[in-house]
Amino acid sequence: MSTAGPRTISILRYREPAAAIDWLCAALGFERHFVAEEDGVIVHAQLRIGHAMVFLGPDHADDKYGMHSPLALNGTNQCVYIATPDDINAHANRARAAGAVIITEPYDTPYGAREYSCRDPEGHVWSVGNYFGEP
C-alpha cells in the first residue's frame, strides 16, 4: 500500500472487536491488514478494502477521545462510505446474507451512482456505492 500523500482513515469503536473484524470481512469485503492484541484482547485493528483502510478498537467507558460503539451511544454519529466498482446489488446481497440490516436498498442517485446503506451488528452505518466523487 502506498504511503504517498495525505489520506483519511475512519476509526471506529466496537464492544466486540473480534466479531466486528469477522463480520466486516465477510459482509463488506474488508481484509485484515494488522491486528494488535494484548493478553489475547484486540486493542487495535487495521482493515483494508482496496487502497482504503479503516481502524477499529475496543469500546471503553473511559475512551480518551469519547468514542464509543453505537450500542453505547444509542445512535451513531457518522457513516462510512465505501466507493467500489463492484456490482452494488451483489454487494448488498452479500451484506444482507451476513446479517446486515439494510437501511436503504440499492438505488440510482440523481448524480449517476448506484448505492445502498446498511447497519452492522453494533449499529455503525455503512454506505456502499460506485460514486468516487467528481473528477
DABELBEL-V155952 format. One record per backbone hydrogen bond with DSSP energy under -0.5 kcal/mol. NH is the residue of the N-H (numbers start at 1). CO is the residue of the C=O. E is the energy in kcal/mol with one decimal. If there is no record, write none. Layout:
BEGIN
nh=NH co=CO e=E
nh=NH co=CO e=E
END
This chain:
BEGIN
nh=10 co=53 e=-0.7
nh=12 co=55 e=-2.2
nh=14 co=57 e=-2.4
nh=20 co=16 e=-2.3
nh=21 co=17 e=-2.6
nh=22 co=18 e=-2.1
nh=23 co=19 e=-2.5
nh=24 co=20 e=-3.1
nh=25 co=21 e=-2.1
nh=26 co=22 e=-2.3
nh=27 co=23 e=-3.5
nh=28 co=23 e=-0.5
nh=28 co=24 e=-1.2
nh=29 co=24 e=-0.5
nh=29 co=25 e=-0.7
nh=30 co=24 e=-1.7
nh=31 co=48 e=-2.6
nh=33 co=46 e=-2.8
nh=34 co=46 e=-1.9
nh=36 co=44 e=-3.3
nh=38 co=41 e=-2.5
nh=41 co=38 e=-1.7
nh=43 co=36 e=-2.7
nh=44 co=36 e=-1.4
nh=45 co=56 e=-2.2
nh=46 co=34 e=-3.4
nh=47 co=54 e=-2.9
nh=48 co=31 e=-2.8
nh=49 co=52 e=-2.4
nh=52 co=49 e=-2.1
nh=54 co=47 e=-2.3
nh=55 co=10 e=-3.0
nh=56 co=45 e=-2.2
nh=57 co=12 e=-1.9
nh=59 co=14 e=-1.7
nh=63 co=60 e=-1.7
nh=66 co=63 e=-1.4
nh=72 co=69 e=-1.3
nh=73 co=69 e=-1.6
nh=74 co=70 e=-1.8
nh=75 co=70 e=-1.4
nh=80 co=125 e=-2.1
nh=82 co=127 e=-3.1
nh=83 co=81 e=-0.6
nh=84 co=82 e=-0.6
nh=84 co=129 e=-2.7
nh=91 co=87 e=-2.2
nh=92 co=88 e=-2.5
nh=93 co=89 e=-2.2
nh=94 co=90 e=-2.2
nh=95 co=91 e=-2.4
nh=96 co=92 e=-2.7
nh=97 co=93 e=-2.5
nh=98 co=94 e=-1.3
nh=99 co=96 e=-1.8
nh=100 co=95 e=-2.7
nh=101 co=119 e=-2.1
nh=102 co=100 e=-0.8
nh=103 co=101 e=-0.6
nh=103 co=117 e=-2.0
nh=104 co=117 e=-1.7
nh=107 co=115 e=-2.2
nh=109 co=113 e=-3.0
nh=112 co=109 e=-1.4
nh=115 co=107 e=-2.3
nh=116 co=128 e=-2.0
nh=117 co=104 e=-1.8
nh=118 co=126 e=-2.9
nh=119 co=101 e=-2.4
nh=120 co=124 e=-2.6
nh=123 co=120 e=-2.0
nh=125 co=78 e=-0.7
nh=126 co=118 e=-3.0
nh=127 co=80 e=-2.6
nh=128 co=116 e=-2.9
nh=129 co=82 e=-2.3
nh=130 co=114 e=-1.7
nh=132 co=130 e=-0.6
END
